[in-house]
Amino acid sequence: MAKHVLRVVAVVYVLFLLVLPVGLIIWRTFGDGLGPFTEALTSPSALHAFKVTLTVAGWAVLANTVFGVGAALLLVRHEFPGKRLLGAFIDLPMAVSPVVVGLALILVYGRFSPFGGLLESWGIQVIFSTPGMVLATVFVSLPLVVRAVVPVLEELGDEQEQAAHTLGASRLQTFVRITLPGIRWALGYGVVLCLARSLGEYGAVAVVSGRLVDQTQTLTLFVEERFQNFDQPAAFAAATALALIAVVTLLLTKLLRPKDRIDGN
């Protein structure tokens, strides 16, 4: 009896929290056919928002992939003072509000801060431009690749790597031929999670971007701006596009989840 009650509660919870809101958005998007949907997503503003979103997400994923693999190797393969502190700092974005992150970036890289003013004098604008948006997105998605790779590295051990070193392999050769094949599924899983988080980021990006239409507007900011300006077809179309991206990401994470793949096969 208790099992059936829990099932009903879980289904009702998911129904009212997720299925109905998303289903209503999709219904409102395609209520007048496919034409308004494609027209809204092919407008110059929407295409520019897609471009900015992909640019920011691409740089953030690249940075976090390189950092994530390096940090995971450092945390698993080496012992050093402050190791636990480094791990705590890596997890910090999971506890800090993205809005706070955006404000902190403005305080550091803003035009009226010492460092930000110095960069501005060199012709480098961080806040209210793409670099600031990339920094904000990198911060909020920082732990995802690291935390996907660390457990797999711990399970793999370092025996094969030590054997490769003994046989004369360099660190790069060992990484490419031994370590990377062993973590490839976990790395792919972490990259997909990082990409999903980057594509859907709103809070920190909203603060540092200035929400400049056709300049620093990502797809999530485009949804808000169109909805507030009573252009509901465009807002619903962009929201549906984000939902479809989320579904594809979910399917990819299910395929790439590193369960039972720690042997690298």
C-alpha positions as CSV (number, residue, x, y, z in Angstrom):
1,M,0.0,0.0,0.0
2,A,2.8,2.4,1.0
3,K,4.6,1.7,-2.3
4,H,1.5,2.6,-4.4
5,V,1.0,5.8,-2.4
6,L,4.6,6.9,-3.0
7,R,4.2,6.2,-6.7
8,V,1.1,8.3,-6.9
9,V,2.8,11.1,-5.0
10,A,5.8,11.0,-7.2
11,V,3.7,11.0,-10.4
12,V,1.5,13.9,-9.3
13,Y,4.6,15.8,-8.1
14,V,6.3,15.5,-11.5
15,L,3.1,16.1,-13.3
16,F,2.3,19.4,-11.7
17,L,5.9,20.6,-11.4
18,L,7.3,19.6,-14.8
19,V,5.0,18.0,-17.3
20,L,2.1,20.5,-17.2
21,P,4.2,23.7,-17.4
22,V,6.4,22.3,-20.2
23,G,3.5,20.8,-22.0
24,L,1.6,24.1,-21.8
25,I,4.5,26.0,-23.3
26,I,4.8,23.5,-26.1
27,W,1.0,23.6,-26.7
28,R,1.1,27.5,-26.8
29,T,4.1,27.3,-29.2
30,F,2.5,25.1,-31.8
31,G,-1.2,26.2,-31.2
32,D,-1.2,28.1,-34.5
33,G,1.0,25.6,-36.4
34,L,4.6,25.3,-37.2
35,G,4.9,28.6,-39.2
36,P,5.0,31.0,-36.2
37,F,7.5,28.8,-34.5
38,T,10.0,28.8,-37.4
39,E,9.3,32.5,-38.1
40,A,10.1,33.4,-34.5
41,L,13.3,31.3,-34.3
42,T,14.6,32.7,-37.7
43,S,14.2,36.3,-36.8
44,P,17.5,38.3,-36.7
45,S,17.3,38.8,-32.9
46,A,16.6,35.1,-32.3
47,L,19.5,34.0,-34.6
48,H,21.8,36.4,-32.8
49,A,20.7,35.1,-29.4
50,F,21.5,31.5,-30.7
51,K,24.9,32.6,-31.9
52,V,25.8,34.3,-28.6
53,T,24.5,31.3,-26.6
54,L,26.6,28.8,-28.6
55,T,29.7,31.1,-28.5
56,V,29.5,31.5,-24.7
57,A,28.7,27.8,-24.1
58,G,31.4,26.6,-26.4
59,W,34.1,28.6,-24.7
60,A,32.9,27.7,-21.3
61,V,32.8,24.0,-22.1
62,L,36.3,24.1,-23.6
63,A,37.7,25.9,-20.6
64,N,36.0,23.6,-18.1
65,T,37.0,20.5,-20.0
66,V,40.7,21.4,-19.9
67,F,40.5,22.5,-16.3
68,G,38.3,19.6,-15.2
69,V,40.6,16.9,-16.5
70,G,43.6,18.7,-15.1
71,A,42.0,19.3,-11.7
72,A,40.7,15.7,-11.5
73,L,44.2,14.3,-12.2
74,L,45.6,16.7,-9.6
75,L,43.1,15.6,-6.9
76,V,43.3,11.9,-7.6
77,R,46.9,11.3,-8.5
78,H,48.7,13.7,-6.2
79,E,48.9,14.5,-2.4
80,F,49.6,18.1,-1.5
81,P,48.7,20.6,1.3
82,G,45.4,22.2,0.7
83,K,44.0,19.3,-1.3
84,R,40.6,19.3,0.5
85,L,40.4,23.1,0.3
86,L,40.9,22.9,-3.5
87,G,38.1,20.4,-3.7
88,A,35.9,22.6,-1.6
89,F,36.6,25.6,-3.9
90,I,35.8,23.5,-6.9
91,D,32.4,22.7,-5.4
92,L,31.7,26.3,-4.4
93,P,29.7,27.2,-7.5
94,M,27.1,24.6,-6.5
95,A,26.4,26.6,-3.3
96,V,26.7,30.2,-4.4
97,S,23.8,32.0,-6.2
98,P,24.6,32.8,-9.8
99,V,23.5,36.4,-9.2
100,V,26.2,36.7,-6.5
101,V,28.7,35.3,-9.0
102,G,27.7,38.0,-11.5
103,L,28.0,40.8,-8.9
104,A,31.4,39.5,-7.8
105,L,32.6,39.5,-11.4
106,I,31.4,43.1,-11.8
107,L,33.3,44.1,-8.7
108,V,36.5,42.5,-10.1
109,Y,36.3,43.2,-13.8
110,G,34.0,46.3,-13.9
111,R,35.1,49.5,-15.5
112,F,35.4,51.3,-12.1
113,S,37.4,48.5,-10.4
114,P,41.2,48.7,-10.4
115,F,41.8,45.6,-12.5
116,G,38.8,46.1,-14.7
117,G,39.8,49.7,-15.4
118,L,43.3,48.5,-16.3
119,L,41.9,46.1,-18.8
120,E,39.6,48.8,-20.2
121,S,42.7,51.0,-20.7
122,W,44.2,48.2,-22.8
123,G,41.0,48.0,-24.9
124,I,39.7,44.8,-23.2
125,Q,36.1,45.0,-22.1
126,V,35.0,42.2,-19.9
127,I,31.7,43.2,-18.3
128,F,28.8,43.8,-20.7
129,S,30.5,41.8,-23.4
130,T,31.2,38.2,-24.3
131,P,34.3,37.7,-22.1
132,G,32.3,38.5,-18.9
133,M,29.5,36.2,-20.0
134,V,32.0,33.4,-20.6
135,L,33.6,33.9,-17.2
136,A,30.2,33.8,-15.5
137,T,29.3,30.6,-17.4
138,V,32.6,29.0,-16.6
139,F,32.2,29.6,-12.9
140,V,28.7,28.2,-12.6
141,S,29.5,25.0,-14.5
142,L,33.0,24.6,-13.1
143,P,32.5,21.4,-10.9
144,L,30.6,19.3,-13.5
145,V,33.5,17.8,-15.5
146,V,35.7,17.5,-12.4
147,R,33.1,15.6,-10.4
148,A,32.3,13.3,-13.4
149,V,35.9,12.3,-14.0
150,V,37.2,12.0,-10.4
151,P,35.3,8.8,-9.4
152,V,36.4,7.0,-12.6
153,L,40.0,8.0,-12.1
154,E,39.9,6.7,-8.5
155,E,38.4,3.4,-9.7
156,L,40.9,3.0,-12.5
157,G,43.9,3.3,-10.2
158,D,47.4,4.2,-11.5
159,E,49.0,0.8,-12.0
160,Q,48.8,1.0,-15.8
161,E,50.1,4.5,-15.8
162,Q,53.1,3.5,-13.6
163,A,53.8,0.6,-15.9
164,A,53.8,2.9,-18.9
165,H,56.3,5.2,-17.2
166,T,58.5,2.3,-16.4
167,L,58.5,1.3,-20.0
168,G,59.7,4.8,-21.0
169,A,56.4,6.5,-22.0
170,S,56.2,10.2,-21.4
171,R,53.5,11.9,-19.4
172,L,51.7,13.0,-22.6
173,Q,51.9,9.5,-24.1
174,T,50.6,8.0,-20.9
175,F,47.7,10.4,-20.8
176,V,46.7,9.9,-24.4
177,R,47.1,6.1,-24.5
178,I,46.2,5.1,-21.0
179,T,44.4,7.7,-19.0
180,L,42.2,9.3,-21.7
181,P,40.7,6.1,-23.0
182,G,39.9,5.0,-19.5
183,I,37.9,8.2,-18.7
184,R,36.4,8.9,-22.0
185,W,32.9,8.0,-21.1
186,A,33.0,10.0,-17.8
187,L,34.6,12.9,-19.7
188,G,31.8,12.8,-22.3
189,Y,29.2,12.7,-19.5
190,G,30.7,15.7,-17.8
191,V,31.1,17.7,-21.0
192,V,27.4,17.1,-21.8
193,L,26.4,18.2,-18.3
194,C,28.6,21.3,-18.6
195,L,27.1,22.1,-22.0
196,A,23.6,21.8,-20.7
197,R,24.3,24.0,-17.7
198,S,26.0,26.6,-20.0
199,L,23.2,26.7,-22.5
200,G,20.6,27.2,-19.8
201,E,22.5,29.7,-17.6
202,Y,20.5,32.8,-16.7
203,G,21.3,34.5,-13.4
204,A,25.0,35.2,-13.6
205,V,24.9,36.0,-17.4
206,A,22.0,38.4,-16.8
207,V,24.0,40.4,-14.4
208,V,27.3,40.6,-16.4
209,S,25.8,40.9,-19.9
210,G,23.7,44.1,-19.4
211,R,21.0,42.3,-21.4
212,L,21.8,44.3,-24.5
213,V,19.4,43.3,-27.3
214,D,21.2,42.0,-30.4
215,Q,24.6,42.4,-28.6
216,T,24.9,40.4,-25.3
217,Q,21.5,38.6,-25.3
218,T,21.6,34.8,-24.9
219,L,18.6,32.6,-25.7
220,T,17.4,32.6,-22.0
221,L,17.6,36.4,-21.9
222,F,15.8,36.5,-25.3
223,V,12.9,34.5,-23.8
224,E,12.6,37.0,-20.9
225,E,12.9,40.1,-23.0
226,R,10.3,38.9,-25.6
227,F,7.9,37.8,-22.9
228,Q,8.1,41.1,-21.1
229,N,7.5,42.9,-24.4
230,F,4.4,40.9,-25.0
231,D,5.9,39.0,-27.9
232,Q,4.6,35.6,-26.6
233,P,5.0,33.6,-29.8
234,A,8.8,34.4,-29.9
235,A,9.1,33.8,-26.1
236,F,7.3,30.4,-26.3
237,A,9.3,29.4,-29.4
238,A,12.6,30.1,-27.8
239,A,11.5,28.4,-24.6
240,T,10.5,25.3,-26.6
241,A,13.8,25.3,-28.3
242,L,15.5,25.3,-24.9
243,A,13.3,22.5,-23.7
244,L,14.2,20.4,-26.8
245,I,17.8,21.0,-26.1
246,A,17.3,19.8,-22.6
247,V,15.6,16.6,-23.8
248,V,18.5,15.9,-26.2
249,T,21.0,16.6,-23.4
250,L,19.1,14.2,-21.1
251,L,19.2,11.5,-23.6
252,L,22.9,12.0,-24.1
253,T,23.6,11.9,-20.4
254,K,21.8,8.6,-20.2
255,L,23.9,7.2,-23.0
256,L,27.2,8.6,-21.7
257,R,26.6,7.9,-18.0
258,P,29.9,6.1,-16.9
259,K,28.1,3.3,-15.1
260,D,29.8,0.0,-15.7
261,R,32.2,1.7,-18.1
262,I,35.1,2.4,-15.8
263,D,37.2,-0.2,-17.6
264,G,37.3,2.1,-20.6
265,N,35.6,-0.5,-22.9
